[in-house]
């Protein structure tokens, strides 16, 4: 597990901190004693985990800035002067990317480049972990998982924009983060994870939020793509990977002259164990063990392409970071649904429900 002492008083910037995963990451870092700063848009969902746990009161500062506004973003980064950056700000939904492709490309690609440009201007060591997705790979509908050196691709605008991000990150690292050009000591890695579940996700067109809302209202829900396989994992698993990667990235670069000597300045997969690669139908059946509800299968095709098979190989993360998923599919689903059931009966317990999950995870 990560080094608690390393994070104490570290200045950590999280973009996208108002989102589901960003809120969880912010909360974990506060428990480790980090000084957390957030940059994001205001929460887009009601409810939103960000508001449910009253996150602005628990971190140093929360700034509502669009990462597409390069001037405002640059000013805040120079003001904060972070030691560590986790970049999560993005348009994260595949179906939304079909409806707003240009906005998706603008935020996911150019927003990331705006961030990297601002970080390059810093004068102190800064380790940046850019969060992309498991969907960056050219999906060949393989039965086995993708490795970090497999071909990048992306059928839909979301996946393609994130794959382009990976190319942009590699280019920026090669162009501006080595030799004499790297006097600022910016060091960059990318993290690939996806299909994350956990309490507090209220995003539109996601299977668990849709199920929870339906079950809470005693209404029937239609399930799309029941036979599609995904690498389901609890949000705390990839977060632990992000923290380990950032820690190794920072510590190693502190001792190096050139970024090319840093084995962590590259891409890493964070996925579940192979037996957690389950179909949507298997996920729904597991959920109904903990929360009864009615559902049916929607056989209609809405025209939006989605991959039917997707999984990741995580050998590299295990070898270099000693990282592995701590919660299996069953425990991940159970913890997730129990969180929603607690909050459904009393929304004020959201913060304590998150802390309970964090404590259990760290004890694993």
GUDO-612960 format. One record per residue (C-alpha): residue number from 1; chain; x, y, z. Coordinates in steps of 0.001 Angstrom, whole numbers, plus 500000, padded with zeros to 6 digits. Layout:
<rs>
@nr: NUM kette: A c1: X c2: Y c3: Z
...
</rs>
This chain:
<rs>
@nr: 1 kette: A c1: 500000 c2: 500000 c3: 500000
@nr: 2 kette: A c1: 501048 c2: 503608 c3: 499609
@nr: 3 kette: A c1: 503228 c2: 505493 c3: 502094
@nr: 4 kette: A c1: 501016 c2: 507557 c3: 504405
@nr: 5 kette: A c1: 503954 c2: 509712 c3: 505500
@nr: 6 kette: A c1: 504725 c2: 510676 c3: 501924
@nr: 7 kette: A c1: 501363 c2: 512381 c3: 501489
@nr: 8 kette: A c1: 501363 c2: 514394 c3: 504685
@nr: 9 kette: A c1: 501334 c2: 518133 c3: 503799
@nr: 10 kette: A c1: 501953 c2: 517450 c3: 500094
@nr: 11 kette: A c1: 500200 c2: 520028 c3: 497921
@nr: 12 kette: A c1: 497980 c2: 517967 c3: 495633
@nr: 13 kette: A c1: 495943 c2: 519408 c3: 492776
@nr: 14 kette: A c1: 493003 c2: 517385 c3: 491477
@nr: 15 kette: A c1: 491267 c2: 518492 c3: 488296
@nr: 16 kette: A c1: 487746 c2: 517163 c3: 488062
@nr: 17 kette: A c1: 487495 c2: 517005 c3: 491847
@nr: 18 kette: A c1: 483749 c2: 517679 c3: 491731
@nr: 19 kette: A c1: 483114 c2: 514421 c3: 489880
@nr: 20 kette: A c1: 482469 c2: 510965 c3: 491293
@nr: 21 kette: A c1: 486030 c2: 509628 c3: 491152
@nr: 22 kette: A c1: 487559 c2: 513038 c3: 491904
@nr: 23 kette: A c1: 485484 c2: 513369 c3: 495078
@nr: 24 kette: A c1: 486585 c2: 509940 c3: 496305
@nr: 25 kette: A c1: 490236 c2: 510707 c3: 495506
@nr: 26 kette: A c1: 490017 c2: 514056 c3: 497313
@nr: 27 kette: A c1: 488551 c2: 512402 c3: 500381
@nr: 28 kette: A c1: 491201 c2: 509654 c3: 500481
@nr: 29 kette: A c1: 493977 c2: 512248 c3: 500221
@nr: 30 kette: A c1: 492545 c2: 514308 c3: 503078
@nr: 31 kette: A c1: 492608 c2: 511205 c3: 505283
@nr: 32 kette: A c1: 496323 c2: 510850 c3: 504414
@nr: 33 kette: A c1: 497042 c2: 514431 c3: 505496
@nr: 34 kette: A c1: 497561 c2: 515960 c3: 502053
@nr: 35 kette: A c1: 496686 c2: 519557 c3: 501259
@nr: 36 kette: A c1: 494127 c2: 519122 c3: 498492
@nr: 37 kette: A c1: 493273 c2: 521788 c3: 495917
@nr: 38 kette: A c1: 490538 c2: 521218 c3: 493357
@nr: 39 kette: A c1: 489854 c2: 522631 c3: 489898
@nr: 40 kette: A c1: 486728 c2: 521598 c3: 488029
@nr: 41 kette: A c1: 483344 c2: 522632 c3: 486746
@nr: 42 kette: A c1: 480496 c2: 522753 c3: 489222
@nr: 43 kette: A c1: 478853 c2: 519346 c3: 489797
@nr: 44 kette: A c1: 476581 c2: 518421 c3: 486911
@nr: 45 kette: A c1: 474378 c2: 515874 c3: 488673
@nr: 46 kette: A c1: 471742 c2: 516146 c3: 491379
@nr: 47 kette: A c1: 472518 c2: 514657 c3: 493777
@nr: 48 kette: A c1: 476326 c2: 514856 c3: 493538
@nr: 49 kette: A c1: 478805 c2: 513116 c3: 495826
@nr: 50 kette: A c1: 480805 c2: 516367 c3: 495947
@nr: 51 kette: A c1: 477872 c2: 518046 c3: 497710
@nr: 52 kette: A c1: 476719 c2: 515016 c3: 499674
@nr: 53 kette: A c1: 480053 c2: 514774 c3: 501532
@nr: 54 kette: A c1: 480464 c2: 518594 c3: 501698
@nr: 55 kette: A c1: 483871 c2: 518297 c3: 500067
@nr: 56 kette: A c1: 484658 c2: 522062 c3: 499808
@nr: 57 kette: A c1: 484787 c2: 522187 c3: 503618
@nr: 58 kette: A c1: 487281 c2: 519340 c3: 503790
@nr: 59 kette: A c1: 489939 c2: 520490 c3: 501311
@nr: 60 kette: A c1: 492168 c2: 523563 c3: 501068
@nr: 61 kette: A c1: 490475 c2: 525296 c3: 498149
@nr: 62 kette: A c1: 487894 c2: 524440 c3: 495509
@nr: 63 kette: A c1: 487973 c2: 526418 c3: 492268
@nr: 64 kette: A c1: 485303 c2: 526189 c3: 489578
@nr: 65 kette: A c1: 487350 c2: 526734 c3: 486428
@nr: 66 kette: A c1: 486924 c2: 525291 c3: 482946
@nr: 67 kette: A c1: 490194 c2: 523614 c3: 481883
@nr: 68 kette: A c1: 489502 c2: 524953 c3: 478408
@nr: 69 kette: A c1: 490145 c2: 528452 c3: 479809
@nr: 70 kette: A c1: 493927 c2: 528353 c3: 479497
@nr: 71 kette: A c1: 494532 c2: 531759 c3: 481110
@nr: 72 kette: A c1: 492516 c2: 531086 c3: 484285
@nr: 73 kette: A c1: 493917 c2: 527564 c3: 484565
@nr: 74 kette: A c1: 497494 c2: 528807 c3: 484268
@nr: 75 kette: A c1: 496986 c2: 531482 c3: 486934
@nr: 76 kette: A c1: 495629 c2: 528998 c3: 489458
@nr: 77 kette: A c1: 498353 c2: 526430 c3: 488854
@nr: 78 kette: A c1: 501076 c2: 529030 c3: 489328
@nr: 79 kette: A c1: 499289 c2: 530171 c3: 492495
@nr: 80 kette: A c1: 498957 c2: 526642 c3: 493918
@nr: 81 kette: A c1: 502393 c2: 525331 c3: 492814
@nr: 82 kette: A c1: 501379 c2: 521692 c3: 493363
@nr: 83 kette: A c1: 503765 c2: 518868 c3: 494210
@nr: 84 kette: A c1: 501415 c2: 516267 c3: 492719
@nr: 85 kette: A c1: 498679 c2: 516595 c3: 490100
@nr: 86 kette: A c1: 495904 c2: 514141 c3: 489315
@nr: 87 kette: A c1: 494132 c2: 515120 c3: 486105
@nr: 88 kette: A c1: 490612 c2: 513694 c3: 486016
@nr: 89 kette: A c1: 488693 c2: 516590 c3: 484434
@nr: 90 kette: A c1: 487040 c2: 515273 c3: 481280
@nr: 91 kette: A c1: 483839 c2: 514615 c3: 479405
@nr: 92 kette: A c1: 483645 c2: 510981 c3: 480602
@nr: 93 kette: A c1: 480560 c2: 509503 c3: 478944
@nr: 94 kette: A c1: 480610 c2: 507478 c3: 475721
@nr: 95 kette: A c1: 476984 c2: 508200 c3: 474812
@nr: 96 kette: A c1: 477357 c2: 511925 c3: 475532
@nr: 97 kette: A c1: 480375 c2: 512008 c3: 473229
@nr: 98 kette: A c1: 478123 c2: 511079 c3: 470315
@nr: 99 kette: A c1: 475816 c2: 513980 c3: 471152
@nr: 100 kette: A c1: 478622 c2: 516515 c3: 471646
@nr: 101 kette: A c1: 481714 c2: 515214 c3: 469825
@nr: 102 kette: A c1: 483494 c2: 518568 c3: 469425
@nr: 103 kette: A c1: 483032 c2: 519458 c3: 473091
@nr: 104 kette: A c1: 484316 c2: 516023 c3: 474065
@nr: 105 kette: A c1: 487442 c2: 516408 c3: 471921
@nr: 106 kette: A c1: 488014 c2: 519968 c3: 473128
@nr: 107 kette: A c1: 487863 c2: 519114 c3: 476820
@nr: 108 kette: A c1: 489555 c2: 515730 c3: 476751
@nr: 109 kette: A c1: 492441 c2: 516563 c3: 474422
@nr: 110 kette: A c1: 492972 c2: 520335 c3: 474428
@nr: 111 kette: A c1: 492038 c2: 520631 c3: 478100
@nr: 112 kette: A c1: 494788 c2: 518124 c3: 478921
@nr: 113 kette: A c1: 497298 c2: 520037 c3: 476777
@nr: 114 kette: A c1: 496315 c2: 523281 c3: 478527
@nr: 115 kette: A c1: 497137 c2: 521613 c3: 481839
@nr: 116 kette: A c1: 500492 c2: 520246 c3: 480649
@nr: 117 kette: A c1: 501444 c2: 523644 c3: 479244
@nr: 118 kette: A c1: 500724 c2: 525289 c3: 482606
@nr: 119 kette: A c1: 502619 c2: 522631 c3: 484574
@nr: 120 kette: A c1: 505665 c2: 523070 c3: 482332
@nr: 121 kette: A c1: 505960 c2: 526638 c3: 483612
@nr: 122 kette: A c1: 506463 c2: 525554 c3: 487241
@nr: 123 kette: A c1: 509926 c2: 525872 c3: 488771
@nr: 124 kette: A c1: 509787 c2: 522950 c3: 491191
@nr: 125 kette: A c1: 509446 c2: 519202 c3: 490880
@nr: 126 kette: A c1: 505889 c2: 518226 c3: 489980
@nr: 127 kette: A c1: 504594 c2: 514716 c3: 489312
@nr: 128 kette: A c1: 501466 c2: 514555 c3: 487146
@nr: 129 kette: A c1: 499270 c2: 511486 c3: 486757
@nr: 130 kette: A c1: 496905 c2: 511930 c3: 483824
@nr: 131 kette: A c1: 493842 c2: 509699 c3: 484085
@nr: 132 kette: A c1: 492647 c2: 508377 c3: 480738
@nr: 133 kette: A c1: 490574 c2: 505187 c3: 480383
@nr: 134 kette: A c1: 490610 c2: 501481 c3: 479596
@nr: 135 kette: A c1: 488915 c2: 502424 c3: 476312
@nr: 136 kette: A c1: 492087 c2: 503942 c3: 474785
@nr: 137 kette: A c1: 492957 c2: 500638 c3: 473117
@nr: 138 kette: A c1: 491887 c2: 499710 c3: 469597
@nr: 139 kette: A c1: 489193 c2: 497259 c3: 470561
@nr: 140 kette: A c1: 489475 c2: 494001 c3: 468652
@nr: 141 kette: A c1: 486842 c2: 492225 c3: 470772
@nr: 142 kette: A c1: 489579 c2: 489988 c3: 472173
@nr: 143 kette: A c1: 488880 c2: 487482 c3: 474939
@nr: 144 kette: A c1: 492085 c2: 488511 c3: 476730
@nr: 145 kette: A c1: 493161 c2: 491790 c3: 478271
@nr: 146 kette: A c1: 494979 c2: 494700 c3: 476672
@nr: 147 kette: A c1: 498533 c2: 495559 c3: 477692
@nr: 148 kette: A c1: 500036 c2: 499028 c3: 477895
@nr: 149 kette: A c1: 501972 c2: 498534 c3: 474648
@nr: 150 kette: A c1: 498952 c2: 497409 c3: 472603
@nr: 151 kette: A c1: 497718 c2: 499598 c3: 469758
@nr: 152 kette: A c1: 495709 c2: 502674 c3: 470714
@nr: 153 kette: A c1: 492438 c2: 503443 c3: 468988
@nr: 154 kette: A c1: 488888 c2: 504426 c3: 469805
@nr: 155 kette: A c1: 485664 c2: 503951 c3: 467850
@nr: 156 kette: A c1: 483547 c2: 506611 c3: 469567
@nr: 157 kette: A c1: 484553 c2: 510265 c3: 470185
@nr: 158 kette: A c1: 485145 c2: 509689 c3: 473908
@nr: 159 kette: A c1: 487474 c2: 506713 c3: 473436
@nr: 160 kette: A c1: 489292 c2: 508294 c3: 470503
@nr: 161 kette: A c1: 489815 c2: 511591 c3: 472345
@nr: 162 kette: A c1: 491332 c2: 509710 c3: 475289
@nr: 163 kette: A c1: 493592 c2: 507691 c3: 472976
@nr: 164 kette: A c1: 494708 c2: 510986 c3: 471423
@nr: 165 kette: A c1: 495439 c2: 512178 c3: 474977
@nr: 166 kette: A c1: 497840 c2: 509281 c3: 475433
@nr: 167 kette: A c1: 499691 c2: 510275 c3: 472243
@nr: 168 kette: A c1: 499775 c2: 513917 c3: 473353
@nr: 169 kette: A c1: 501136 c2: 512957 c3: 476794
@nr: 170 kette: A c1: 503896 c2: 510864 c3: 475232
@nr: 171 kette: A c1: 504771 c2: 513694 c3: 472839
@nr: 172 kette: A c1: 504860 c2: 516283 c3: 475624
@nr: 173 kette: A c1: 507053 c2: 514060 c3: 477764
@nr: 174 kette: A c1: 509502 c2: 513500 c3: 474903
@nr: 175 kette: A c1: 509510 c2: 517134 c3: 473787
@nr: 176 kette: A c1: 509592 c2: 519104 c3: 477038
@nr: 177 kette: A c1: 510411 c2: 516791 c3: 479955
@nr: 178 kette: A c1: 513938 c2: 515581 c3: 479368
@nr: 179 kette: A c1: 517513 c2: 516823 c3: 479501
@nr: 180 kette: A c1: 518087 c2: 520557 c3: 479820
@nr: 181 kette: A c1: 514521 c2: 521282 c3: 478785
@nr: 182 kette: A c1: 513334 c2: 519706 c3: 482015
@nr: 183 kette: A c1: 514796 c2: 522275 c3: 484396
@nr: 184 kette: A c1: 511306 c2: 522497 c3: 485916
@nr: 185 kette: A c1: 511383 c2: 518734 c3: 486590
@nr: 186 kette: A c1: 507884 c2: 517974 c3: 485372
@nr: 187 kette: A c1: 507363 c2: 514216 c3: 485223
@nr: 188 kette: A c1: 504248 c2: 512657 c3: 483698
@nr: 189 kette: A c1: 502536 c2: 509271 c3: 483781
@nr: 190 kette: A c1: 499156 c2: 508125 c3: 482503
@nr: 191 kette: A c1: 496746 c2: 505784 c3: 484246
@nr: 192 kette: A c1: 494198 c2: 503633 c3: 482417
@nr: 193 kette: A c1: 491171 c2: 502314 c3: 484272
@nr: 194 kette: A c1: 487467 c2: 502155 c3: 483645
@nr: 195 kette: A c1: 484042 c2: 500776 c3: 484547
@nr: 196 kette: A c1: 484540 c2: 501958 c3: 488088
@nr: 197 kette: A c1: 481718 c2: 501444 c3: 490564
@nr: 198 kette: A c1: 481155 c2: 502709 c3: 494086
@nr: 199 kette: A c1: 478811 c2: 504805 c3: 496156
@nr: 200 kette: A c1: 478062 c2: 508320 c3: 494951
@nr: 201 kette: A c1: 478101 c2: 507880 c3: 491184
@nr: 202 kette: A c1: 475014 c2: 509686 c3: 489893
@nr: 203 kette: A c1: 476040 c2: 510147 c3: 486251
@nr: 204 kette: A c1: 473510 c2: 509722 c3: 483470
@nr: 205 kette: A c1: 473537 c2: 506525 c3: 481381
@nr: 206 kette: A c1: 475575 c2: 504511 c3: 483873
@nr: 207 kette: A c1: 474252 c2: 501139 c3: 484860
@nr: 208 kette: A c1: 474475 c2: 501326 c3: 488669
@nr: 209 kette: A c1: 473114 c2: 504879 c3: 489110
@nr: 210 kette: A c1: 470248 c2: 503995 c3: 486765
@nr: 211 kette: A c1: 469492 c2: 500809 c3: 488694
@nr: 212 kette: A c1: 469673 c2: 502530 c3: 492077
@nr: 213 kette: A c1: 467282 c2: 505298 c3: 491036
@nr: 214 kette: A c1: 464881 c2: 502743 c3: 489584
@nr: 215 kette: A c1: 464964 c2: 500423 c3: 492601
@nr: 216 kette: A c1: 464575 c2: 503349 c3: 494984
@nr: 217 kette: A c1: 461425 c2: 504438 c3: 493112
@nr: 218 kette: A c1: 460129 c2: 500853 c3: 492737
@nr: 219 kette: A c1: 460088 c2: 501241 c3: 488966
@nr: 220 kette: A c1: 461174 c2: 498890 c3: 486204
@nr: 221 kette: A c1: 464410 c2: 499576 c3: 484360
@nr: 222 kette: A c1: 465473 c2: 498377 c3: 480928
@nr: 223 kette: A c1: 469001 c2: 496984 c3: 480601
@nr: 224 kette: A c1: 471032 c2: 497689 c3: 477449
@nr: 225 kette: A c1: 473746 c2: 495390 c3: 476096
@nr: 226 kette: A c1: 473258 c2: 492624 c3: 478715
@nr: 227 kette: A c1: 475995 c2: 490413 c3: 477245
@nr: 228 kette: A c1: 478701 c2: 493089 c3: 477056
@nr: 229 kette: A c1: 481676 c2: 492263 c3: 479283
@nr: 230 kette: A c1: 483428 c2: 494919 c3: 481352
@nr: 231 kette: A c1: 486224 c2: 494996 c3: 483977
@nr: 232 kette: A c1: 484140 c2: 496116 c3: 486969
@nr: 233 kette: A c1: 486117 c2: 497433 c3: 489952
@nr: 234 kette: A c1: 485455 c2: 499489 c3: 493061
@nr: 235 kette: A c1: 486584 c2: 503105 c3: 492828
@nr: 236 kette: A c1: 489081 c2: 502649 c3: 495666
@nr: 237 kette: A c1: 491089 c2: 500107 c3: 493672
@nr: 238 kette: A c1: 492210 c2: 502422 c3: 490838
@nr: 239 kette: A c1: 492584 c2: 505296 c3: 493305
@nr: 240 kette: A c1: 495083 c2: 503243 c3: 495284
@nr: 241 kette: A c1: 496927 c2: 502653 c3: 492006
@nr: 242 kette: A c1: 496967 c2: 506365 c3: 491174
@nr: 243 kette: A c1: 498426 c2: 507138 c3: 494589
@nr: 244 kette: A c1: 501128 c2: 504482 c3: 494322
@nr: 245 kette: A c1: 502068 c2: 505665 c3: 490830
@nr: 246 kette: A c1: 502279 c2: 509325 c3: 491854
@nr: 247 kette: A c1: 504383 c2: 508459 c3: 494900
@nr: 248 kette: A c1: 506868 c2: 506380 c3: 492873
@nr: 249 kette: A c1: 506923 c2: 508979 c3: 490104
@nr: 250 kette: A c1: 507752 c2: 511808 c3: 492503
@nr: 251 kette: A c1: 510305 c2: 509941 c3: 494635
@nr: 252 kette: A c1: 512156 c2: 508517 c3: 491641
@nr: 253 kette: A c1: 512326 c2: 511811 c3: 489745
@nr: 254 kette: A c1: 513735 c2: 513546 c3: 492812
@nr: 255 kette: A c1: 516832 c2: 511379 c3: 492372
@nr: 256 kette: A c1: 517082 c2: 511521 c3: 488547
@nr: 257 kette: A c1: 518585 c2: 513975 c3: 486096
@nr: 258 kette: A c1: 516549 c2: 512825 c3: 483128
@nr: 259 kette: A c1: 512945 c2: 511703 c3: 482865
@nr: 260 kette: A c1: 514081 c2: 508881 c3: 480580
@nr: 261 kette: A c1: 515593 c2: 507215 c3: 483672
@nr: 262 kette: A c1: 512236 c2: 507193 c3: 485453
@nr: 263 kette: A c1: 510516 c2: 503828 c3: 484914
@nr: 264 kette: A c1: 507260 c2: 505252 c3: 486231
@nr: 265 kette: A c1: 506983 c2: 508053 c3: 483631
@nr: 266 kette: A c1: 504886 c2: 505943 c3: 481304
@nr: 267 kette: A c1: 501413 c2: 504358 c3: 481128
@nr: 268 kette: A c1: 499902 c2: 501897 c3: 483628
@nr: 269 kette: A c1: 496740 c2: 499782 c3: 483585
@nr: 270 kette: A c1: 494634 c2: 499510 c3: 486746
@nr: 271 kette: A c1: 491994 c2: 496848 c3: 486290
@nr: 272 kette: A c1: 490350 c2: 494112 c3: 488344
@nr: 273 kette: A c1: 491382 c2: 490477 c3: 488515
@nr: 274 kette: A c1: 490216 c2: 488397 c3: 485573
@nr: 275 kette: A c1: 487275 c2: 486872 c3: 487444
@nr: 276 kette: A c1: 485799 c2: 490366 c3: 487871
@nr: 277 kette: A c1: 485332 c2: 490697 c3: 484109
@nr: 278 kette: A c1: 481588 c2: 490155 c3: 484093
@nr: 279 kette: A c1: 478717 c2: 490818 c3: 481728
@nr: 280 kette: A c1: 476206 c2: 493587 c3: 482367
@nr: 281 kette: A c1: 473620 c2: 490901 c3: 483083
@nr: 282 kette: A c1: 475870 c2: 489270 c3: 485697
@nr: 283 kette: A c1: 476367 c2: 492680 c3: 487313
@nr: 284 kette: A c1: 472615 c2: 493281 c3: 487505
@nr: 285 kette: A c1: 472007 c2: 489830 c3: 488999
@nr: 286 kette: A c1: 474703 c2: 490466 c3: 491616
@nr: 287 kette: A c1: 473205 c2: 493839 c3: 492518
@nr: 288 kette: A c1: 469745 c2: 492338 c3: 493074
@nr: 289 kette: A c1: 471209 c2: 490112 c3: 495785
@nr: 290 kette: A c1: 471514 c2: 493248 c3: 497916
@nr: 291 kette: A c1: 468679 c2: 495416 c3: 496597
@nr: 292 kette: A c1: 465590 c2: 493849 c3: 495098
@nr: 293 kette: A c1: 464123 c2: 495480 c3: 492031
@nr: 294 kette: A c1: 462498 c2: 494801 c3: 488692
@nr: 295 kette: A c1: 464261 c2: 495040 c3: 485367
@nr: 296 kette: A c1: 463953 c2: 493886 c3: 481787
@nr: 297 kette: A c1: 466229 c2: 493694 c3: 478775
@nr: 298 kette: A c1: 465993 c2: 496386 c3: 476108
@nr: 299 kette: A c1: 466470 c2: 494671 c3: 472765
@nr: 300 kette: A c1: 466312 c2: 497933 c3: 470761
@nr: 301 kette: A c1: 469535 c2: 499253 c3: 469246
@nr: 302 kette: A c1: 469818 c2: 503027 c3: 469634
@nr: 303 kette: A c1: 472576 c2: 503235 c3: 467008
@nr: 304 kette: A c1: 475402 c2: 504111 c3: 469413
@nr: 305 kette: A c1: 478318 c2: 501701 c3: 469077
@nr: 306 kette: A c1: 479743 c2: 500212 c3: 472281
@nr: 307 kette: A c1: 482360 c2: 497470 c3: 472526
@nr: 308 kette: A c1: 481053 c2: 494111 c3: 473666
@nr: 309 kette: A c1: 484323 c2: 492874 c3: 475248
@nr: 310 kette: A c1: 486907 c2: 494797 c3: 477233
@nr: 311 kette: A c1: 489475 c2: 493823 c3: 479847
@nr: 312 kette: A c1: 492956 c2: 494873 c3: 480966
@nr: 313 kette: A c1: 496208 c2: 493095 c3: 481790
@nr: 314 kette: A c1: 497689 c2: 494487 c3: 485003
@nr: 315 kette: A c1: 501052 c2: 492667 c3: 485140
@nr: 316 kette: A c1: 503009 c2: 495914 c3: 484750
@nr: 317 kette: A c1: 501299 c2: 497602 c3: 487697
@nr: 318 kette: A c1: 501948 c2: 494544 c3: 489855
@nr: 319 kette: A c1: 505619 c2: 494332 c3: 488843
@nr: 320 kette: A c1: 506563 c2: 497999 c3: 489182
@nr: 321 kette: A c1: 504109 c2: 499223 c3: 491832
@nr: 322 kette: A c1: 503233 c2: 496025 c3: 493701
@nr: 323 kette: A c1: 499641 c2: 497039 c3: 493011
@nr: 324 kette: A c1: 496782 c2: 494592 c3: 492754
@nr: 325 kette: A c1: 492997 c2: 494879 c3: 493207
@nr: 326 kette: A c1: 492020 c2: 494296 c3: 496819
@nr: 327 kette: A c1: 488246 c2: 493924 c3: 496437
@nr: 328 kette: A c1: 486856 c2: 491267 c3: 494119
@nr: 329 kette: A c1: 483690 c2: 491630 c3: 492056
@nr: 330 kette: A c1: 481338 c2: 490431 c3: 494802
@nr: 331 kette: A c1: 482782 c2: 492641 c3: 497535
@nr: 332 kette: A c1: 482928 c2: 495644 c3: 495189
@nr: 333 kette: A c1: 479243 c2: 495283 c3: 494312
@nr: 334 kette: A c1: 478224 c2: 494652 c3: 497915
@nr: 335 kette: A c1: 480071 c2: 497719 c3: 499247
@nr: 336 kette: A c1: 478645 c2: 499841 c3: 496451
@nr: 337 kette: A c1: 475012 c2: 498856 c3: 496945
@nr: 338 kette: A c1: 475231 c2: 499058 c3: 500733
@nr: 339 kette: A c1: 476489 c2: 502652 c3: 500347
@nr: 340 kette: A c1: 473489 c2: 503573 c3: 498202
@nr: 341 kette: A c1: 471020 c2: 501899 c3: 500552
@nr: 342 kette: A c1: 472412 c2: 503800 c3: 503559
@nr: 343 kette: A c1: 472271 c2: 507123 c3: 501738
@nr: 344 kette: A c1: 468827 c2: 506380 c3: 500277
@nr: 345 kette: A c1: 467412 c2: 506208 c3: 503781
@nr: 346 kette: A c1: 469484 c2: 509113 c3: 505152
@nr: 347 kette: A c1: 471504 c2: 511329 c3: 502785
@nr: 348 kette: A c1: 473425 c2: 512957 c3: 505644
@nr: 349 kette: A c1: 475387 c2: 509729 c3: 506217
@nr: 350 kette: A c1: 477154 c2: 509919 c3: 502817
@nr: 351 kette: A c1: 480416 c2: 511231 c3: 504276
@nr: 352 kette: A c1: 480582 c2: 508570 c3: 507000
@nr: 353 kette: A c1: 479639 c2: 505863 c3: 504489
@nr: 354 kette: A c1: 482630 c2: 506887 c3: 502357
@nr: 355 kette: A c1: 484964 c2: 506911 c3: 505351
@nr: 356 kette: A c1: 483750 c2: 503449 c3: 506355
@nr: 357 kette: A c1: 484605 c2: 502099 c3: 502899
@nr: 358 kette: A c1: 488013 c2: 503808 c3: 502955
@nr: 359 kette: A c1: 488833 c2: 502365 c3: 506392
@nr: 360 kette: A c1: 487792 c2: 498863 c3: 505332
@nr: 361 kette: A c1: 489792 c2: 499103 c3: 502145
@nr: 362 kette: A c1: 492960 c2: 500264 c3: 503876
@nr: 363 kette: A c1: 492683 c2: 497393 c3: 506352
@nr: 364 kette: A c1: 492432 c2: 494801 c3: 503567
</rs>
